[in-house]
Amino acid sequence: RLHRAGELTAVWVPDRGHEAMRDLVRAREAAQEAQKRSRQQLQSFLLRHGRIYSGRSSWSLAHMRWISTLKFEHPAHFIVLKEYCQAIEDAEVRLKRLTDLISETVKSWTMAPV
């Protein structure tokens, strides 16, 4: 009766390949968030210590060079700076790796032509 009345809605159940691709995309989104969070932590650290970048855009090559020239009185601050920089680098490597994996995987995915 419901079908004749047009009250049923078609439902598509994704197959395992589609779910796997969605998981890969979710992992990439998580990597993007980790990169954003790492950058924010470094920016907050620098702001707490009065280090403000006066260049045009953050996270450019010039900005990273500026960060590498910073000096601190206490050695612990320098260690923290290096740890934050390493976290950003790790996040960028992870993001690139996942982006490349998605690009490779999408070629053989059933929904690729769409």
ChimeraX attribute file (.defattr): number of C-alpha atoms within 10 A of each C-alpha:
attribute: neighborCount
match mode: 1-to-1
recipient: residues
	/A:1	7
	/A:2	8
	/A:3	8
	/A:4	7
	/A:5	7
	/A:6	8
	/A:7	9
	/A:8	10
	/A:9	8
	/A:10	6
	/A:11	6
	/A:12	6
	/A:13	8
	/A:14	10
	/A:15	9
	/A:16	9
	/A:17	13
	/A:18	14
	/A:19	12
	/A:20	14
	/A:21	16
	/A:22	14
	/A:23	12
	/A:24	17
	/A:25	16
	/A:26	13
	/A:27	16
	/A:28	20
	/A:29	15
	/A:30	14
	/A:31	22
	/A:32	17
	/A:33	14
	/A:34	19
	/A:35	21
	/A:36	14
	/A:37	15
	/A:38	22
	/A:39	20
	/A:40	14
	/A:41	17
	/A:42	20
	/A:43	17
	/A:44	13
	/A:45	16
	/A:46	17
	/A:47	12
	/A:48	10
	/A:49	11
	/A:50	9
	/A:51	14
	/A:52	11
	/A:53	14
	/A:54	9
	/A:55	10
	/A:56	9
	/A:57	10
	/A:58	13
	/A:59	11
	/A:60	11
	/A:61	10
	/A:62	13
	/A:63	15
	/A:64	12
	/A:65	11
	/A:66	13
	/A:67	19
	/A:68	12
	/A:69	7
	/A:70	11
	/A:71	12
	/A:72	11
	/A:73	7
	/A:74	8
	/A:75	10
	/A:76	10
	/A:77	15
	/A:78	14
	/A:79	12
	/A:80	13
	/A:81	21
	/A:82	15
	/A:83	14
	/A:84	19
	/A:85	19
	/A:86	13
	/A:87	19
	/A:88	21
	/A:89	15
	/A:90	16
	/A:91	22
	/A:92	18
	/A:93	14
	/A:94	18
	/A:95	21
	/A:96	15
	/A:97	14
	/A:98	19
	/A:99	18
	/A:100	12
	/A:101	14
	/A:102	17
	/A:103	11
	/A:104	11
	/A:105	14
	/A:106	14
	/A:107	11
	/A:108	11
	/A:109	14
	/A:110	11
	/A:111	11
	/A:112	9
	/A:113	8
	/A:114	4
